[in-house]
């Protein structure tokens, strides 16, 4: 049984990773188990109705790969588009407009991607990987600090319009719940997933309940959309920085493209050179806003660019030399729980910053854009790394700064802790350069989780002080 290092967004998720590692699981099992728990207890950040990416470095120096479980555009049934939504403004994240409601729900894919990753590189039986999430759902959970922070902004505007959603996160006085939360039907849904894999979410009872409810309330996610969904295994996008070969998410994740581009421009960067970081972000993120977000062929335009120059994340590495980085998101949430499932549904179609062509502007079946960039790396000395972050548009800049710091000689925890900078709307009239201070670290700048295994088997894990992350070093 390998030793396993785990970094997760909260203690219960880290406990899940530890539980499966002590049962004989590897880094893939541990990371997936932790991520499944976040789909239960990181309310407002991620749910079973989510999309995500799993990036894996196989042991023995094998080629890294990414399982793309990101969202598809629904609407195969051909019904009327544009309905079942409304816009909400929230001051969360510095101020953002989001589109919510049944018409904002896209075709989920993260659990299907987890199943594929587990099938390829997991060790424990699938049921044991899902078991900790079932326990958390059945026993109840308290809102994490990150969930509570987000919900304080939107508990009424987004999570208050649907009766089941309102009841789940509010107390009798209409305030955010402080007691244990048990969402009706959620544990039963997870039991189905433990027994049958992702199938219930795409062709089984859960898919039927979700699509029926969404269509009845004016959305466009139908049974054909869920049945047709397939995760895609892609070669990871590789880049070299110093003695590290790093592999991140390829298109349709624009986040991975930005991480790779920034790292190439930052080779040799010193953490004290903040202005160089600002200029690199301005160049890369400006190109994203001008070109990549509007691309009709992201793979082509990303390749050309690289040739020229709300969310949860879990990381795990093991002493066999395996690394697994998992990032998942349900957007800002549509606000509805699908009847009979306990599953909060995503609003990925309503993430306006990711949908430059509008709410229902893509062809049904198309993959949506994503900011996610779960990344693995291998050092020339044989060390193996897994890293990633939540944080919407700050995902790429958070991961890049930590990786550049590691390549520049900082320890894992020093690099994660180091103050960050983020260029918001680069090149536009409303551009703002936002800078952290050592005394003012905030979750606006992401929540990086990273793990490392050295050639001698020594394990290292780092959680971000910006969120209530948790780490575990497991030696069964």
Secondary structure, DSSP 8 states (H G I E B T S, - for coil): ---EEEEESSHHHHHHHHHHHHTT--HHHHHHHHHHHHHHH-TTT--SS-EEEEEEE-GGG---EEEEE--B---TT----S-S-EEEEE-GGG-EEEEESGGG--B--HHHHHHHHHHHH--S-HHHHHHHHHHHHHH-B---HHHHHHHHHHTTTTTSSSHHHHHHHB-TTSSB--S-B--TTHHHHHHHHHHHTTHHHHTSHHHHHHHHHHHHTT----HHHHHH---EEEE-EEEEETTEEEEE--TTBHHHHHHHHHHHHTTT--TT-HHHHHHHHHHHHHHHHHTGGG-S-HHHHHHHHHHT---EEEEEEETTS-EEEEEEE-TT--S-EETTTTEE---GGG-GGG-TT-TT-S-TT-B--B----EEEEETTS-EEEEE---GGGHHHHHHHHHHHHHTT--HHHHHHS--EEEESTTSTT-EEEE--TT---GGG---EEEEE-TT--EEEEE-TTTT-EEEEE--
